[in-house]
Amino acid sequence: MVLMMPPREALERLRQGNDRFASGGTRKEVKAGQGPFAIILGCSDSRVPPEIIFDQGLGNLFVVRVAGNVVASHQLGSLELAVKAFGIRLVVVLGHSECAAIVATLDELAAPTEGLSPHLGSIVSSIRPSLEPLLQSDVPQDRATLQARGVRANIHRSVGRILHDSPILTARIENHDLLVLGAEYSLASGRVEFLADRPELASFRESLCAKGAPPSEQVVRAREDERY
């Protein structure tokens, strides 16, 4: 492991940065409240800050970040809070190329670590179901391909978790009040691709039918008329 900047020096850089920020006027614009127009559930990677890559200022985005852009109880609770408090109608699950969490999970699948931390293990366990089918498929098994396909599969899994695991969000989706979709950021190009292919919607439609609620035309069509 490469040790980076000493902690005291890092702390001083944070203090200096906050001094510069506090002396500016931008923060005063949102002191009285916020009105975010979108929720971004993204990875914690330091190279993928949503406010910067979407060129948005303070108060514009409600951001939830976790390694591997995985979805569990705390993330769902954060999304529910944002939707209820601010009436936000768009959730974007933002993955990215060269994701370290995907790499770590591939490494664990290839050679499990003895005594892996349960906390890191929870991230790996969340990503594992996205990667295991790739390892058992006819997808080329070189690391670069597995990483790229794994990033995309993990985005779709996280979108699926949002669709299935939160009754609050599911109800809004059924009522056409919320759109949840995946996106992938390229570290190489700086571009975000909003994913038009949405395989997670198939199981969502099936779950609606199983509950006796015919899926709405808008959900069935998966907004095929939209181009992102």
C-alpha positions as CSV (number, residue, x, y, z in Angstrom):
1,M,0.0,0.0,0.0
2,V,1.3,3.4,-1.0
3,L,1.2,5.9,1.9
4,M,0.2,9.3,0.6
5,M,0.2,12.7,2.3
6,P,0.8,12.7,6.1
7,P,-2.5,13.2,7.9
8,R,-1.7,16.5,9.5
9,E,-0.7,17.9,6.1
10,A,-3.9,16.6,4.6
11,L,-5.9,18.1,7.4
12,E,-4.3,21.5,6.8
13,R,-5.1,21.3,3.1
14,L,-8.8,20.8,4.1
15,R,-8.7,23.7,6.5
16,Q,-7.2,26.0,3.8
17,G,-9.7,24.9,1.3
18,N,-12.6,25.5,3.6
19,D,-11.3,29.0,4.4
20,R,-11.3,29.8,0.6
21,F,-14.8,28.4,0.3
22,A,-16.2,30.2,3.3
23,S,-14.9,33.5,2.1
24,G,-16.8,33.2,-1.2
25,G,-20.4,34.0,-1.8
26,T,-21.7,30.9,-3.4
27,R,-22.7,29.2,-0.1
28,K,-24.9,32.2,0.8
29,E,-27.2,31.4,-2.1
30,V,-28.3,28.1,-0.5
31,K,-28.2,29.1,3.2
32,A,-32.0,29.4,3.4
33,G,-32.7,26.0,1.7
34,Q,-32.1,23.6,-1.1
35,G,-34.0,22.5,-4.2
36,P,-32.1,19.6,-5.8
37,F,-33.6,18.5,-9.1
38,A,-32.0,15.1,-9.3
39,I,-30.6,12.3,-7.1
40,I,-27.3,10.8,-8.0
41,L,-26.4,7.5,-6.4
42,G,-22.7,7.2,-7.3
43,C,-19.4,5.6,-6.4
44,S,-17.1,7.2,-3.8
45,D,-14.2,7.3,-6.2
46,S,-12.4,10.7,-5.8
47,R,-12.4,11.1,-9.6
48,V,-16.1,11.0,-10.0
49,P,-17.7,13.9,-8.1
50,P,-21.2,14.3,-9.5
51,E,-21.4,18.1,-8.9
52,I,-18.3,18.6,-11.0
53,I,-18.9,16.1,-13.9
54,F,-22.5,17.4,-14.3
55,D,-21.3,21.0,-13.9
56,Q,-23.8,21.7,-11.1
57,G,-23.5,24.0,-8.1
58,L,-24.5,23.8,-4.5
59,G,-28.1,22.8,-3.8
60,N,-28.7,21.3,-7.3
61,L,-28.0,17.6,-6.7
62,F,-28.9,15.3,-3.9
63,V,-25.8,13.0,-3.9
64,V,-25.5,9.6,-2.2
65,R,-22.0,8.0,-2.6
66,V,-20.7,4.6,-1.6
67,A,-18.0,2.4,-3.0
68,G,-19.2,0.5,-6.0
69,N,-22.5,2.5,-6.2
70,V,-24.1,-0.4,-4.4
71,V,-27.6,-0.2,-2.9
72,A,-28.5,-1.3,0.6
73,S,-30.7,-0.1,3.4
74,H,-28.9,3.2,4.1
75,Q,-28.8,4.1,0.4
76,L,-32.5,3.4,-0.1
77,G,-33.4,5.4,3.0
78,S,-31.4,8.3,1.6
79,L,-33.2,8.1,-1.7
80,E,-36.6,8.0,0.0
81,L,-35.7,11.0,2.1
82,A,-34.7,13.0,-0.9
83,V,-37.9,12.0,-2.9
84,K,-40.2,12.8,0.0
85,A,-38.5,16.0,1.2
86,F,-37.8,17.6,-2.1
87,G,-40.2,16.0,-4.6
88,I,-37.3,14.9,-6.8
89,R,-38.4,12.9,-9.9
90,L,-35.2,11.6,-11.3
91,V,-32.7,9.1,-9.8
92,V,-29.5,8.3,-11.6
93,V,-27.3,5.4,-10.6
94,L,-23.9,6.5,-11.7
95,G,-21.1,3.9,-12.2
96,H,-17.8,4.6,-13.8
97,S,-14.9,2.9,-15.7
98,E,-12.0,1.4,-13.8
99,C,-14.1,1.1,-10.6
100,A,-11.9,-0.2,-7.7
101,A,-14.8,-1.9,-6.1
102,I,-15.4,-4.0,-9.2
103,V,-11.7,-4.8,-9.3
104,A,-11.7,-5.8,-5.6
105,T,-14.7,-8.1,-6.2
106,L,-13.1,-9.8,-9.2
107,D,-10.0,-10.3,-7.1
108,E,-12.0,-11.9,-4.3
109,L,-13.8,-14.2,-6.8
110,A,-10.5,-15.3,-8.2
111,A,-8.7,-15.7,-4.9
112,P,-10.8,-15.2,-1.7
113,T,-9.0,-13.3,1.0
114,E,-8.7,-15.1,4.4
115,G,-10.1,-12.9,7.1
116,L,-11.6,-10.3,4.8
117,S,-13.1,-7.4,6.8
118,P,-16.8,-7.8,7.1
119,H,-17.3,-4.2,6.1
120,L,-15.4,-4.5,2.9
121,G,-17.0,-7.9,2.5
122,S,-20.4,-6.3,2.5
123,I,-19.4,-4.3,-0.5
124,V,-18.0,-7.3,-2.3
125,S,-21.1,-9.3,-1.4
126,S,-23.3,-6.6,-3.0
127,I,-21.3,-6.6,-6.2
128,R,-20.7,-10.4,-6.5
129,P,-24.1,-11.2,-8.0
130,S,-23.4,-8.8,-10.8
131,L,-20.1,-10.5,-11.7
132,E,-20.6,-14.2,-11.1
133,P,-22.9,-14.6,-14.2
134,L,-20.2,-13.0,-16.4
135,L,-17.6,-15.5,-15.1
136,Q,-19.9,-18.3,-16.1
137,S,-20.8,-16.9,-19.5
138,D,-19.2,-16.8,-23.0
139,V,-18.0,-13.3,-22.3
140,P,-14.2,-13.1,-22.9
141,Q,-12.6,-13.7,-19.6
142,D,-9.7,-11.2,-19.9
143,R,-9.6,-8.8,-17.0
144,A,-10.3,-5.7,-19.1
145,T,-13.5,-7.1,-20.5
146,L,-14.7,-8.4,-17.2
147,Q,-14.1,-5.1,-15.5
148,A,-15.9,-3.2,-18.3
149,R,-18.9,-5.6,-18.4
150,G,-18.9,-5.8,-14.6
151,V,-19.3,-2.0,-14.2
152,R,-22.3,-2.1,-16.5
153,A,-23.8,-5.2,-14.9
154,N,-23.4,-3.6,-11.4
155,I,-25.1,-0.4,-12.5
156,H,-28.1,-2.5,-13.7
157,R,-28.2,-4.4,-10.5
158,S,-28.3,-1.3,-8.4
159,V,-31.1,0.1,-10.5
160,G,-33.0,-3.1,-10.0
161,R,-32.5,-3.0,-6.2
162,I,-34.1,0.5,-6.2
163,L,-37.0,-0.7,-8.3
164,H,-37.7,-3.7,-6.2
165,D,-36.7,-2.9,-2.6
166,S,-38.4,0.3,-1.7
167,P,-42.2,0.4,-1.7
168,I,-42.1,4.2,-1.5
169,L,-40.0,4.5,-4.6
170,T,-41.9,1.7,-6.4
171,A,-45.2,3.5,-5.8
172,R,-43.8,6.7,-7.4
173,I,-42.5,4.8,-10.4
174,E,-45.9,3.1,-10.9
175,N,-47.6,6.5,-10.7
176,H,-45.2,8.0,-13.3
177,D,-43.7,10.3,-10.7
178,L,-40.2,8.9,-10.7
179,L,-37.7,7.8,-13.3
180,V,-34.8,5.6,-12.2
181,L,-32.0,4.9,-14.7
182,G,-28.4,3.9,-14.9
183,A,-25.5,5.9,-16.3
184,E,-21.8,5.3,-16.7
185,Y,-19.0,7.8,-16.5
186,S,-15.9,7.4,-18.6
187,L,-12.7,8.4,-16.9
188,A,-11.0,8.6,-20.3
189,S,-13.5,10.9,-22.1
190,G,-15.2,12.6,-19.2
191,R,-18.6,11.7,-20.8
192,V,-21.6,10.2,-19.1
193,E,-23.6,7.7,-21.0
194,F,-27.2,7.4,-19.9
195,L,-28.1,3.8,-20.4
196,A,-30.9,3.1,-22.9
197,D,-30.8,-0.6,-22.3
198,R,-32.6,-1.3,-19.1
199,P,-32.9,-5.1,-18.5
200,E,-33.8,-4.6,-14.8
201,L,-37.3,-3.5,-16.0
202,A,-38.2,-7.0,-17.1
203,S,-38.2,-8.3,-13.5
204,F,-39.9,-5.2,-12.3
205,R,-42.8,-5.8,-14.7
206,E,-43.0,-9.4,-13.5
207,S,-43.1,-8.3,-9.9
208,L,-46.0,-5.9,-10.6
209,C,-47.9,-8.7,-12.4
210,A,-47.3,-11.1,-9.5
211,K,-48.8,-8.5,-7.1
212,G,-51.9,-8.4,-9.4
213,A,-51.1,-4.9,-10.6
214,P,-50.8,-4.7,-14.3
215,P,-47.7,-2.6,-15.1
216,S,-48.4,0.8,-16.6
217,E,-47.9,1.4,-20.2
218,Q,-45.2,3.9,-19.3
219,V,-43.3,1.3,-17.3
220,V,-43.8,-1.5,-19.9
221,R,-42.4,0.5,-22.7
222,A,-39.5,1.5,-20.4
223,R,-39.8,5.0,-21.9
224,E,-38.6,3.7,-25.2
225,D,-39.6,6.9,-26.8
226,E,-37.0,8.8,-24.7
227,R,-33.5,9.2,-25.9
228,Y,-30.9,10.1,-23.2
